[in-house]
Amino acid sequence: QYVGGARAATLGTLVSLTFSVPYLLATYNPPSQLGDWIRVAQYIEEHESVHEPILVYKAEFVLALRYHYAGPNRLIPLPRPTNEDRYSLTEQILQDQSEISGALSGHLGKARRFWLITSQTQPFRGIDFHPEILEEFVARRCSVLRDQAFVGSRVRLLEIQPQAEGLGTELQGLRDDQSKAVDAGRPQ
């Protein structure tokens, strides 16, 4: 205002607002939280079929997704459900591919399809969650049918390949064990 008067101050303010508003919109758009769970749930509900379980890696994100998801399929935490009494980051570490097969066993339909949601898998406080184990499983044993990125999360519809090494036997063996356990509990 001292250099150019009131008009210069007004013009300077308008120019600042003109450039800052688009910058703020670009920085904070879309207006969603990390994980974008509302949109993730809507996307899955629009494209899912029955008997397509939803694997959520890391397990702690099941709670956020469960709040928004109202579809027919089961949410399965990977590698294992979180302890409700005591939270521990080390429980979220994926040890090997058998944990993935174990989580899927008994939940796949005839189409052998499942959803995989991944979010925030980089190391945290010195703990490596080993997302490479999951990505290797997907690369070697699955076909990607859908792949959609959201703010801080990724959703994929996967189908187990028929020629997947050993997975069919693993899943079938687990499924047979479950059937025997159910049959053993039935009255003759």
C-alpha positions as CSV (number, residue, x, y, z in Angstrom):
1,Q,0.0,0.0,0.0
2,Y,2.9,2.4,0.7
3,V,4.5,1.8,-2.6
4,G,1.5,1.8,-5.0
5,G,-1.4,2.9,-2.9
6,A,-4.7,1.2,-2.1
7,R,-5.2,0.0,-5.6
8,A,-1.9,-1.8,-5.7
9,A,-2.7,-3.5,-2.4
10,T,-6.1,-4.6,-3.7
11,L,-4.6,-5.8,-7.0
12,G,-1.8,-7.7,-5.1
13,T,-4.4,-9.4,-2.9
14,L,-6.5,-10.4,-5.9
15,V,-3.5,-11.8,-7.8
16,S,-2.4,-13.8,-4.6
17,L,-5.9,-15.3,-4.3
18,T,-6.1,-16.1,-8.0
19,F,-3.0,-18.2,-7.7
20,S,-3.4,-19.7,-4.2
21,V,-7.0,-21.0,-4.7
22,P,-6.1,-23.4,-7.6
23,Y,-2.9,-24.4,-5.7
24,L,-5.0,-25.3,-2.6
25,L,-7.5,-27.2,-4.7
26,A,-4.8,-29.2,-6.4
27,T,-3.0,-29.9,-3.2
28,Y,-6.0,-31.1,-1.2
29,N,-8.1,-32.7,-3.9
30,P,-9.7,-35.2,-3.6
31,P,-11.0,-34.2,-0.2
32,S,-10.5,-37.6,1.5
33,Q,-8.5,-39.3,4.2
34,L,-5.6,-41.6,3.6
35,G,-7.0,-44.9,2.5
36,D,-10.1,-43.3,0.9
37,W,-12.2,-46.0,2.5
38,I,-15.6,-44.5,1.5
39,R,-14.7,-44.6,-2.2
40,V,-13.0,-48.0,-1.9
41,A,-16.2,-49.5,-0.4
42,Q,-18.3,-47.9,-3.1
43,Y,-16.1,-49.2,-5.8
44,I,-16.1,-52.8,-4.5
45,E,-19.9,-52.7,-4.0
46,E,-20.4,-51.6,-7.6
47,H,-18.2,-54.3,-9.1
48,E,-18.3,-57.3,-6.8
49,S,-20.1,-60.6,-7.1
50,V,-21.0,-63.0,-4.3
51,H,-18.2,-65.4,-3.1
52,E,-15.4,-62.9,-3.8
53,P,-13.8,-62.5,-0.4
54,I,-12.0,-59.2,0.3
55,L,-8.4,-59.6,1.6
56,V,-7.2,-56.4,3.4
57,Y,-3.5,-55.9,3.8
58,K,-2.7,-54.7,6.5
59,A,-5.2,-56.1,8.9
60,E,-5.6,-52.8,10.9
61,F,-7.5,-51.3,7.9
62,V,-10.3,-53.8,8.1
63,L,-11.9,-51.7,10.8
64,A,-12.0,-48.6,8.7
65,L,-13.3,-50.5,5.6
66,R,-15.9,-52.4,7.7
67,Y,-17.5,-49.1,8.7
68,H,-18.3,-48.2,5.1
69,Y,-18.7,-51.5,3.3
70,A,-22.1,-53.1,3.2
71,G,-21.7,-55.7,0.5
72,P,-22.2,-59.5,0.7
73,N,-18.6,-60.6,0.9
74,R,-16.4,-61.2,3.9
75,L,-13.6,-58.9,4.9
76,I,-10.5,-61.0,5.7
77,P,-7.6,-59.4,7.5
78,L,-4.1,-60.3,6.2
79,P,-1.9,-61.7,7.6
80,R,-4.2,-62.3,10.7
81,P,-6.9,-60.4,12.6
82,T,-5.6,-57.7,15.0
83,N,-5.6,-58.4,18.7
84,E,-8.4,-56.3,20.2
85,D,-6.8,-56.4,23.7
86,R,-3.3,-55.3,22.7
87,Y,-2.2,-53.6,19.5
88,S,1.1,-54.7,18.1
89,L,2.7,-53.7,14.8
90,T,4.7,-56.9,14.7
91,E,1.4,-58.8,14.3
92,Q,1.0,-57.1,10.9
93,I,4.2,-58.7,9.4
94,L,3.5,-61.1,6.6
95,Q,5.8,-64.1,7.1
96,D,5.2,-66.2,4.0
97,Q,2.8,-67.1,1.2
98,S,1.1,-69.8,3.2
99,E,-0.6,-67.1,5.3
100,I,-2.2,-65.8,2.2
101,S,-3.4,-69.3,1.1
102,G,-4.6,-69.9,4.7
103,A,-6.6,-66.7,4.7
104,L,-8.2,-67.6,1.3
105,S,-9.0,-71.2,2.1
106,G,-12.7,-72.0,2.5
107,H,-13.7,-68.5,1.2
108,L,-13.2,-68.7,-2.6
109,G,-16.1,-69.5,-4.8
110,K,-16.0,-71.6,-8.0
111,A,-14.7,-68.6,-10.0
112,R,-11.7,-68.5,-7.6
113,R,-11.8,-64.7,-7.5
114,F,-11.0,-62.4,-4.6
115,W,-10.4,-58.7,-3.9
116,L,-7.1,-57.5,-2.6
117,I,-6.8,-54.1,-0.9
118,T,-3.4,-52.8,0.0
119,S,-2.5,-49.7,1.9
120,Q,0.5,-48.1,3.6
121,T,2.9,-51.1,3.4
122,Q,6.2,-49.3,3.6
123,P,8.4,-49.9,6.7
124,F,7.4,-48.1,9.8
125,R,9.5,-47.5,12.9
126,G,12.0,-50.1,11.7
127,I,9.4,-52.8,11.1
128,D,9.2,-54.2,7.6
129,F,5.8,-55.7,6.8
130,H,7.1,-57.6,3.8
131,P,4.6,-56.5,1.1
132,E,7.0,-58.1,-1.5
133,I,5.7,-61.6,-0.3
134,L,2.1,-60.6,-1.2
135,E,3.2,-59.0,-4.5
136,E,5.1,-62.1,-5.5
137,F,2.0,-64.2,-4.7
138,V,-0.1,-62.0,-6.9
139,A,2.5,-62.0,-9.8
140,R,3.0,-65.8,-9.7
141,R,-0.4,-67.2,-8.9
142,C,-3.1,-64.6,-9.9
143,S,-4.5,-62.8,-12.9
144,V,-5.4,-59.2,-12.3
145,L,-9.0,-58.5,-13.6
146,R,-9.4,-55.0,-12.1
147,D,-6.9,-52.5,-10.7
148,Q,-7.9,-49.2,-9.2
149,A,-5.8,-46.7,-7.2
150,F,-7.3,-44.5,-4.5
151,V,-5.8,-42.0,-2.1
152,G,-3.4,-44.1,-0.1
153,S,-4.8,-47.5,-1.2
154,R,-5.1,-49.8,-4.1
155,V,-7.9,-52.2,-5.0
156,R,-7.5,-55.2,-7.2
157,L,-9.8,-58.0,-8.3
158,L,-7.7,-61.1,-8.7
159,E,-8.4,-64.6,-10.0
160,I,-6.3,-67.6,-9.0
161,Q,-4.7,-69.0,-12.1
162,P,-5.5,-72.7,-12.7
163,Q,-1.8,-73.5,-13.2
164,A,-0.8,-71.8,-9.9
165,E,1.9,-73.9,-8.4
166,G,0.5,-75.9,-5.5
167,L,-2.1,-73.3,-4.5
168,G,-5.0,-75.4,-5.7
169,T,-3.8,-78.4,-3.7
170,E,-3.2,-76.2,-0.6
171,L,-6.7,-74.6,-0.8
172,Q,-8.4,-77.9,-1.7
173,G,-6.6,-79.7,1.2
174,L,-7.7,-77.0,3.6
175,R,-11.2,-77.1,2.2
176,D,-11.4,-80.9,2.6
177,D,-10.2,-80.6,6.2
178,Q,-13.0,-78.1,6.9
179,S,-15.6,-80.3,5.2
180,K,-14.4,-83.3,7.3
181,A,-14.7,-81.2,10.5
182,V,-18.2,-80.1,9.6
183,D,-19.2,-83.7,8.7
184,A,-17.8,-85.0,11.9
185,G,-20.1,-82.6,13.9
186,R,-23.2,-83.7,12.1
187,P,-25.4,-86.4,13.6
188,Q,-25.6,-89.6,11.5
